[in-house]
Amino acid sequence: MMIPVQNGPIKQLKTRWGKTLAAKVIVTAVGGALLLAGLAGLLIPVIPGWLLILPGLAILAGEYVWARRLLDGARTQISRARSRRGESARQAASREAA
């Protein structure tokens, strides 16, 4: 016969933000799987690497500071690339108009 444990040690395991340890493990596993699949995708041309790395970092950024920093850096690089692409399109349009 099992005795139910109301305030056992597993229920009391909390991380800094009040999430249970199980939630942190699940978030880490899902984000890590996406991140690893994305890294593999950089080497294997069939899998789109960056399309898996960015969501993996976004999931991990909720738990880990290093992932937040990497995600912020990736966002900066994406915005720089977009602005460069926009400038080159404007330059090409101005050349065509002339």
N, CA, C and O atoms as a MOPAC input file, in Angstrom:
PM7 MOZYME 1SCF
protein

 N      0.83300 1    -1.17400 1     0.00000 1
 C      0.00000 1     0.00000 1     0.00000 1
 C      0.88100 1     1.24200 1     0.00000 1
 O      1.80400 1     1.37000 1     0.80500 1
 N      0.57500 1     2.16200 1    -0.93100 1
 C      1.37100 1     3.38400 1    -1.04900 1
 C      0.68300 1     4.52300 1    -0.31100 1
 O     -0.53600 1     4.68200 1    -0.37100 1
 N      1.47500 1     5.29000 1     0.36900 1
 C      0.97000 1     6.45800 1     1.08600 1
 C      1.18400 1     7.68000 1     0.20200 1
 O      2.31200 1     7.92500 1    -0.22300 1
 N      0.13800 1     8.45700 1    -0.09000 1
 C      0.32300 1     9.64000 1    -0.93300 1
 C      1.17600 1    10.68600 1    -0.22300 1
 O      1.01800 1    10.94500 1     0.97000 1
 N      2.06400 1    11.26500 1    -0.98000 1
 C      2.95500 1    12.29300 1    -0.43900 1
 C      2.42600 1    13.64500 1    -0.89100 1
 O      2.36000 1    13.93300 1    -2.08600 1
 N      2.04700 1    14.47500 1     0.08400 1
 C      1.47900 1    15.76900 1    -0.26500 1
 C      2.55200 1    16.83200 1    -0.48200 1
 O      2.45300 1    17.62300 1    -1.42000 1
 N      3.54100 1    16.86100 1     0.34200 1
 C      4.59600 1    17.86500 1     0.21800 1
 C      5.94200 1    17.18200 1     0.08700 1
 O      6.87200 1    17.46600 1     0.84200 1
 N      6.03700 1    16.30100 1    -0.85400 1
 C      7.27700 1    15.56600 1    -1.07600 1
 C      8.34200 1    16.44500 1    -1.69900 1
 O      8.06100 1    17.56700 1    -2.12100 1
 N      9.55200 1    15.94200 1    -1.75800 1
 C     10.65100 1    16.75300 1    -2.28700 1
 C     10.50200 1    17.08500 1    -3.76900 1
 O     11.00200 1    18.11700 1    -4.21600 1
 N      9.82500 1    16.23200 1    -4.54100 1
 C      9.67200 1    16.51200 1    -5.96500 1
 C      8.75400 1    17.70400 1    -6.18000 1
 O      9.01900 1    18.53200 1    -7.05100 1
 N      7.69000 1    17.80800 1    -5.41100 1
 C      6.78300 1    18.94600 1    -5.55800 1
 C      7.43400 1    20.25200 1    -5.13700 1
 O      7.03000 1    21.32400 1    -5.58500 1
 N      8.43200 1    20.16600 1    -4.28400 1
 C      9.05100 1    21.38600 1    -3.78300 1
 C     10.25000 1    21.82900 1    -4.61400 1
 O     10.80600 1    22.89900 1    -4.36500 1
 N     10.65700 1    21.03000 1    -5.59600 1
 C     11.76300 1    21.43500 1    -6.44700 1
 C     11.29900 1    22.54200 1    -7.37300 1
 O     10.49800 1    22.30900 1    -8.27800 1
 N     11.79200 1    23.71800 1    -7.15200 1
 C     11.42800 1    24.87600 1    -7.95900 1
 C     12.71000 1    25.53500 1    -8.45800 1
 O     13.74300 1    25.49700 1    -7.78900 1
 N     12.63000 1    26.13100 1    -9.62600 1
 C     13.74700 1    26.90300 1   -10.12500 1
 C     13.58300 1    28.34100 1    -9.64000 1
 O     12.67200 1    28.64600 1    -8.87100 1
 N     14.46300 1    29.20800 1   -10.09100 1
 C     14.43600 1    30.58900 1    -9.60800 1
 C     13.12600 1    31.29100 1    -9.88900 1
 O     12.68600 1    32.10400 1    -9.07600 1
 N     12.48900 1    31.01000 1   -11.00500 1
 C     11.28500 1    31.74300 1   -11.38300 1
 C     10.01300 1    30.99900 1   -10.99300 1
 O      8.93000 1    31.37200 1   -11.44300 1
 N     10.11200 1    29.98200 1   -10.18600 1
 C      8.93500 1    29.30000 1    -9.69900 1
 C      8.45800 1    28.16400 1   -10.57600 1
 O      7.45600 1    27.52500 1   -10.25300 1
 N      9.13800 1    27.89200 1   -11.67400 1
 C      8.73800 1    26.77500 1   -12.51500 1
 C      9.21100 1    25.47000 1   -11.87300 1
 O     10.20900 1    25.43800 1   -11.15300 1
 N      8.49500 1    24.43600 1   -12.14200 1
 C      8.92300 1    23.15300 1   -11.61000 1
 C     10.12000 1    22.64800 1   -12.39500 1
 O     10.37600 1    23.08300 1   -13.51800 1
 N     10.83600 1    21.73800 1   -11.79500 1
 C     11.99900 1    21.16600 1   -12.44800 1
 C     11.59600 1    20.42200 1   -13.71400 1
 O     12.33300 1    20.43400 1   -14.70000 1
 N     10.44400 1    19.78000 1   -13.69700 1
 C      9.97600 1    19.04800 1   -14.88100 1
 C      9.74800 1    19.99600 1   -16.05600 1
 O     10.07700 1    19.65700 1   -17.19300 1
 N      9.19300 1    21.16800 1   -15.79800 1
 C      8.96400 1    22.13800 1   -16.87500 1
 C     10.28700 1    22.61000 1   -17.46000 1
 O     10.40700 1    22.77400 1   -18.67400 1
 N     11.27300 1    22.82700 1   -16.60900 1
 C     12.57600 1    23.26900 1   -17.10100 1
 C     13.23900 1    22.17800 1   -17.93900 1
 O     13.87700 1    22.46900 1   -18.95000 1
 N     13.09000 1    20.93300 1   -17.52100 1
 C     13.66500 1    19.81800 1   -18.27600 1
 C     12.99600 1    19.70600 1   -19.64600 1
 O     13.67500 1    19.46900 1   -20.64500 1
 N     11.69000 1    19.87200 1   -19.70200 1
 C     10.96800 1    19.77900 1   -20.97300 1
 C     11.37400 1    20.91600 1   -21.90400 1
 O     11.62400 1    20.68600 1   -23.08800 1
 N     11.44000 1    22.13400 1   -21.38500 1
 C     11.83800 1    23.28400 1   -22.19700 1
 C     13.25900 1    23.08700 1   -22.71400 1
 O     13.54000 1    23.36900 1   -23.87800 1
 N     14.14800 1    22.60900 1   -21.86200 1
 C     15.53000 1    22.37700 1   -22.26400 1
 C     15.61300 1    21.29100 1   -23.33100 1
 O     16.37800 1    21.41900 1   -24.28700 1
 N     14.83800 1    20.23400 1   -23.17600 1
 C     14.87200 1    19.13300 1   -24.14500 1
 C     14.34000 1    19.57600 1   -25.50700 1
 O     14.94600 1    19.27200 1   -26.53500 1
 N     13.21800 1    20.28900 1   -25.52600 1
 C     12.63400 1    20.72100 1   -26.80100 1
 C     13.52800 1    21.76000 1   -27.47900 1
 O     13.82100 1    21.65200 1   -28.67000 1
 N     13.95300 1    22.75700 1   -26.72300 1
 C     14.82700 1    23.78700 1   -27.29600 1
 C     16.16400 1    23.22200 1   -27.73900 1
 O     16.68600 1    23.58600 1   -28.79200 1
 N     16.71300 1    22.33000 1   -26.92600 1
 C     17.99000 1    21.70400 1   -27.28700 1
 C     17.87100 1    20.83100 1   -28.51700 1
 O     18.77700 1    20.80600 1   -29.35000 1
 N     16.75900 1    20.11100 1   -28.64400 1
 C     16.55600 1    19.26900 1   -29.82500 1
 C     16.47000 1    20.11700 1   -31.08900 1
 O     17.05800 1    19.77000 1   -32.11300 1
 N     15.73500 1    21.23200 1   -31.01900 1
 C     15.65100 1    22.12200 1   -32.18400 1
 C     17.00900 1    22.73300 1   -32.52100 1
 O     17.37600 1    22.85300 1   -33.69000 1
 N     17.74600 1    23.11500 1   -31.48500 1
 C     19.05800 1    23.70900 1   -31.69600 1
 C     20.01600 1    22.70800 1   -32.32400 1
 O     20.73600 1    23.05100 1   -33.26300 1
 N     20.03900 1    21.47500 1   -31.82400 1
 C     20.91200 1    20.44900 1   -32.39000 1
 C     20.49800 1    20.07700 1   -33.81500 1
 O     21.35300 1    19.86500 1   -34.67400 1
 N     19.19800 1    20.00000 1   -34.06300 1
 C     18.73200 1    19.70600 1   -35.41900 1
 C     19.11900 1    20.83700 1   -36.36400 1
 O     19.47000 1    20.58900 1   -37.51800 1
 N     19.05900 1    22.05800 1   -35.88800 1
 C     19.46500 1    23.19700 1   -36.70900 1
 C     20.94900 1    23.19600 1   -37.00400 1
 O     21.36400 1    23.50900 1   -38.12000 1
 N     21.75700 1    22.84300 1   -36.00300 1
 C     23.19800 1    22.75700 1   -36.23100 1
 C     23.51900 1    21.64300 1   -37.22200 1
 O     24.40700 1    21.78800 1   -38.06200 1
 N     22.79700 1    20.53500 1   -37.12100 1
 C     22.97500 1    19.46000 1   -38.10100 1
 C     22.53500 1    19.93200 1   -39.48100 1
 O     23.11800 1    19.54000 1   -40.49200 1
 N     21.50800 1    20.77200 1   -39.52000 1
 C     21.01500 1    21.29500 1   -40.78300 1
 C     22.00400 1    22.20600 1   -41.48600 1
 O     21.93900 1    22.37300 1   -42.70400 1
 N     22.91700 1    22.79500 1   -40.73300 1
 C     23.94700 1    23.60500 1   -41.36600 1
 C     24.92400 1    22.72900 1   -42.15000 1
 O     25.53600 1    23.18100 1   -43.11800 1
 N     25.06400 1    21.47800 1   -41.72500 1
 C     25.97000 1    20.55000 1   -42.39800 1
 C     25.26700 1    19.70200 1   -43.44700 1
 O     25.86700 1    19.32600 1   -44.45400 1
 N     23.99600 1    19.40200 1   -43.21100 1
 C     23.21900 1    18.58400 1   -44.13100 1
 C     22.30200 1    19.51800 1   -44.92500 1
 O     21.47400 1    20.21100 1   -44.33400 1
 N     22.43600 1    19.54700 1   -46.23700 1
 C     21.67300 1    20.53600 1   -47.01000 1
 C     20.16900 1    20.27700 1   -47.07100 1
 O     19.42300 1    21.14800 1   -47.51900 1
 N     19.70500 1    19.11700 1   -46.63800 1
 C     18.27900 1    18.80500 1   -46.71200 1
 C     17.48700 1    19.51900 1   -45.62000 1
 O     16.33600 1    19.90300 1   -45.83200 1
 N     18.10900 1    19.69800 1   -44.44800 1
 C     17.43600 1    20.30200 1   -43.29900 1
 C     17.73800 1    21.80400 1   -43.27700 1
 O     18.90600 1    22.18200 1   -43.37200 1
 N     16.73100 1    22.66700 1   -43.15400 1
 C     16.98200 1    24.11500 1   -43.08600 1
 C     17.51200 1    24.50200 1   -41.70300 1
 O     16.74300 1    24.59900 1   -40.74800 1
 N     18.81500 1    24.72300 1   -41.59800 1
 C     19.46400 1    24.94600 1   -40.31100 1
 C     18.96900 1    26.15500 1   -39.54500 1
 O     18.56100 1    26.03100 1   -38.39000 1
 N     18.99800 1    27.33200 1   -40.17500 1
 C     18.62500 1    28.55200 1   -39.46300 1
 C     17.15500 1    28.57300 1   -39.07600 1
 O     16.77800 1    29.20800 1   -38.09100 1
 N     16.33100 1    27.88700 1   -39.84000 1
 C     14.90700 1    27.85000 1   -39.49400 1
 C     14.63200 1    27.00500 1   -38.25800 1
 O     13.55000 1    27.10000 1   -37.67800 1
 N     15.58100 1    26.18700 1   -37.84700 1
 C     15.44300 1    25.40700 1   -36.62000 1
 C     16.24500 1    26.00400 1   -35.46900 1
 O     15.85600 1    25.87500 1   -34.30800 1
 N     17.35200 1    26.65200 1   -35.78300 1
 C     18.19500 1    27.23400 1   -34.73400 1
 C     17.47500 1    28.38200 1   -34.03300 1
 O     17.48000 1    28.45900 1   -32.80400 1
 N     16.85900 1    29.26900 1   -34.80000 1
 C     16.21300 1    30.44600 1   -34.19500 1
 C     15.06200 1    30.08100 1   -33.25300 1
 O     15.00300 1    30.63100 1   -32.15400 1
 N     14.13900 1    29.17700 1   -33.63000 1
 C     13.10900 1    28.78500 1   -32.65100 1
 C     13.69100 1    28.05200 1   -31.44400 1
 O     13.18800 1    28.19600 1   -30.33000 1
 N     14.74900 1    27.26800 1   -31.66200 1
 C     15.39600 1    26.58900 1   -30.54300 1
 C     15.98100 1    27.58400 1   -29.54600 1
 O     15.84000 1    27.42100 1   -28.33400 1
 N     16.63700 1    28.61600 1   -30.07100 1
 C     17.17200 1    29.65700 1   -29.19200 1
 C     16.05700 1    30.43000 1   -28.50500 1
 O     16.19100 1    30.81000 1   -27.34100 1
 N     14.95500 1    30.66700 1   -29.21600 1
 C     13.83800 1    31.39300 1   -28.61600 1
 C     13.24300 1    30.60700 1   -27.45400 1
 O     12.87200 1    31.19300 1   -26.43700 1
 N     13.14800 1    29.30500 1   -27.59000 1
 C     12.62000 1    28.47500 1   -26.50100 1
 C     13.59700 1    28.45100 1   -25.33200 1
 O     13.19200 1    28.58400 1   -24.17700 1
 N     14.88600 1    28.28100 1   -25.63200 1
 C     15.89200 1    28.21900 1   -24.57200 1
 C     16.11000 1    29.57400 1   -23.89600 1
 O     16.53500 1    29.62400 1   -22.74200 1
 N     15.82700 1    30.66400 1   -24.59600 1
 C     16.05300 1    32.00400 1   -24.04300 1
 C     15.16700 1    32.28600 1   -22.83900 1
 O     15.48700 1    33.15400 1   -22.02700 1
 N     14.07300 1    31.57400 1   -22.71600 1
 C     13.21800 1    31.74600 1   -21.54600 1
 C     13.83500 1    31.19100 1   -20.27100 1
 O     13.42300 1    31.55700 1   -19.17000 1
 N     14.81800 1    30.31300 1   -20.41100 1
 C     15.44200 1    29.67700 1   -19.24800 1
 C     16.90200 1    30.06000 1   -19.05100 1
 O     17.39200 1    30.08900 1   -17.92200 1
 N     17.60300 1    30.35800 1   -20.15400 1
 C     19.05200 1    30.52500 1   -20.08000 1
 C     19.48700 1    31.87000 1   -20.64300 1
 O     19.01300 1    32.29900 1   -21.69500 1
 N     20.39500 1    32.53100 1   -19.93000 1
 C     20.89300 1    33.84600 1   -20.32600 1
 C     21.73600 1    33.73000 1   -21.59300 1
 O     21.65300 1    34.59600 1   -22.46400 1
 N     22.54500 1    32.68100 1   -21.71200 1
 C     23.40100 1    32.52200 1   -22.88300 1
 C     22.56000 1    32.41300 1   -24.15600 1
 O     22.95300 1    32.92600 1   -25.20300 1
 N     21.42000 1    31.75500 1   -24.07100 1
 C     20.55200 1    31.62800 1   -25.24600 1
 C     19.92500 1    32.97500 1   -25.58500 1
 O     19.76300 1    33.29800 1   -26.76200 1
 N     19.56900 1    33.76700 1   -24.57200 1
 C     19.01400 1    35.10800 1   -24.79700 1
 C     20.03800 1    35.98300 1   -25.51400 1
 O     19.69400 1    36.72000 1   -26.43900 1
 N     21.30400 1    35.89900 1   -25.08100 1
 C     22.34800 1    36.70900 1   -25.71600 1
 C     22.55500 1    36.30400 1   -27.17100 1
 O     22.68100 1    37.16000 1   -28.04700 1
 N     22.58900 1    34.99500 1   -27.42900 1
 C     22.73300 1    34.52400 1   -28.80900 1
 C     21.55100 1    34.94300 1   -29.67000 1
 O     21.73000 1    35.33500 1   -30.82300 1
 N     20.35300 1    34.86200 1   -29.12100 1
 C     19.16000 1    35.25400 1   -29.86200 1
 C     19.16700 1    36.75000 1   -30.16100 1
 O     18.80500 1    37.16500 1   -31.26200 1
 N     19.57600 1    37.55800 1   -29.18900 1
 C     19.66900 1    39.00700 1   -29.42400 1
 C     20.70000 1    39.32400 1   -30.50800 1
 O     20.47400 1    40.19100 1   -31.35300 1
 N     21.82800 1    38.62000 1   -30.48000 1
 C     22.84200 1    38.80400 1   -31.52200 1
 C     22.33200 1    38.39900 1   -32.89200 1
 O     22.61200 1    39.07000 1   -33.88500 1
 N     21.58600 1    37.30700 1   -32.95100 1
 C     21.01200 1    36.85800 1   -34.22800 1
 C     20.00100 1    37.86600 1   -34.75000 1
 O     19.95500 1    38.13400 1   -35.95100 1
 N     19.18900 1    38.42700 1   -33.86100 1
 C     18.22000 1    39.44400 1   -34.28100 1
 C     18.92200 1    40.68000 1   -34.83000 1
 O     18.46900 1    41.27500 1   -35.80800 1
 N     20.03000 1    41.06300 1   -34.19800 1
 C     20.79800 1    42.21200 1   -34.67500 1
 C     21.34800 1    41.94400 1   -36.06900 1
 O     21.27000 1    42.80200 1   -36.94800 1
 N     21.90400 1    40.75500 1   -36.27100 1
 C     22.45700 1    40.40900 1   -37.57200 1
 C     21.36900 1    40.36100 1   -38.64900 1
 O     21.59500 1    40.78300 1   -39.78300 1
 N     20.20500 1    39.85200 1   -38.29200 1
 C     19.10000 1    39.78700 1   -39.25200 1
 C     18.64900 1    41.19300 1   -39.64300 1
 O     18.40600 1    41.46500 1   -40.81800 1
 N     18.53600 1    42.08600 1   -38.65800 1
 C     18.10200 1    43.45200 1   -38.98200 1
 C     19.15700 1    44.17400 1   -39.81700 1
 O     18.80400 1    44.96500 1   -40.69200 1
 N     20.44100 1    43.92000 1   -39.57000 1
 C     21.49500 1    44.51900 1   -40.39300 1
 C     21.41400 1    44.00900 1   -41.82300 1
 O     21.54600 1    44.78200 1   -42.77200 1
 N     21.19800 1    42.70900 1   -41.97600 1
 C     21.10400 1    42.12800 1   -43.32000 1
 C     19.89400 1    42.68200 1   -44.06600 1
 O     19.97000 1    42.95200 1   -45.26500 1
 N     18.78700 1    42.85000 1   -43.36100 1
 C     17.59700 1    43.41500 1   -44.00600 1
 C     17.82700 1    44.85200 1   -44.44300 1
 O     17.39900 1    45.24800 1   -45.52700 1
 N     18.49800 1    45.63200 1   -43.61000 1
 C     18.74100 1    47.03200 1   -43.98200 1
 C     19.71700 1    47.10300 1   -45.15500 1
 O     19.56000 1    47.95100 1   -46.03300 1
 N     20.72600 1    46.22100 1   -45.18100 1
 C     21.64400 1    46.19800 1   -46.32200 1
 C     20.91700 1    45.79700 1   -47.59800 1
 O     21.17000 1    46.35700 1   -48.66500 1
 N     20.02500 1    44.83700 1   -47.49000 1
 C     19.27900 1    44.39700 1   -48.66200 1
 C     18.35800 1    45.51200 1   -49.15600 1
 O     18.20700 1    45.70800 1   -50.36200 1
 N     17.75100 1    46.23300 1   -48.23300 1
 C     16.88500 1    47.34800 1   -48.60400 1
 C     17.65800 1    48.46300 1   -49.27700 1
 O     17.16700 1    49.07500 1   -50.22500 1
 N     18.87300 1    48.73700 1   -48.79100 1
 C     19.69500 1    49.78100 1   -49.40200 1
 C     20.11400 1    49.37800 1   -50.80100 1
 O     20.09400 1    50.20600 1   -51.71200 1
 N     20.49300 1    48.12500 1   -50.99000 1
 C     20.93000 1    47.69600 1   -52.32100 1
 C     19.76100 1    47.70200 1   -53.29600 1
 O     19.95400 1    47.98600 1   -54.47900 1
 N     18.55800 1    47.39800 1   -52.83200 1
 C     17.38400 1    47.45000 1   -53.70900 1
 C     17.08600 1    48.88900 1   -54.10000 1
 O     16.72500 1    49.16000 1   -55.24500 1
 N     17.23600 1    49.82100 1   -53.14900 1
 C     17.00400 1    51.23000 1   -53.46400 1
 C     18.05500 1    51.75500 1   -54.44000 1
 O     17.73200 1    52.53700 1   -55.33400 1
 N     19.32100 1    51.33000 1   -54.27500 1
 C     20.37000 1    51.75400 1   -55.17900 1
 C     20.10500 1    51.23800 1   -56.58900 1
 O     20.29400 1    51.96100 1   -57.56700 1
 N     19.66800 1    49.98800 1   -56.68700 1
 C     19.36800 1    49.41200 1   -58.01300 1
 C     18.20200 1    50.14900 1   -58.65800 1
 O     18.22200 1    50.39900 1   -59.86300 1
 N     17.19500 1    50.49500 1   -57.88100 1
 C     16.03300 1    51.21800 1   -58.41600 1
 C     16.43400 1    52.60800 1   -58.89000 1
 O     15.93200 1    53.09000 1   -59.90600 1
 N     17.33400 1    53.25000 1   -58.15800 1
 C     17.76800 1    54.59400 1   -58.57300 1
 C     18.61900 1    54.53100 1   -59.82600 1
 O     18.57500 1    55.45100 1   -60.64200 1
 N     19.40100 1    53.45500 1   -60.00200 1
 C     20.17700 1    53.28300 1   -61.22500 1
 C     19.26300 1    53.06000 1   -62.43100 1
 O     19.52200 1    53.57900 1   -63.51700 1
 N     18.19700 1    52.29000 1   -62.23500 1
 C     17.27200 1    52.02800 1   -63.32000 1
 C     16.51500 1    53.29100 1   -63.71800 1
 O     16.20900 1    53.49200 1   -64.89300 1
 N     16.21800 1    54.13200 1   -62.75000 1
 C     15.48200 1    55.35900 1   -63.03000 1
 C     16.34900 1    56.36600 1   -63.78300 1
 O     15.83100 1    57.19900 1   -64.52700 1
 N     17.66000 1    56.29300 1   -63.59200 1
 C     18.54700 1    57.27100 1   -64.22400 1
 C     18.84700 1    56.96200 1   -65.66800 1
 O     19.58100 1    57.70600 1   -66.31900 1

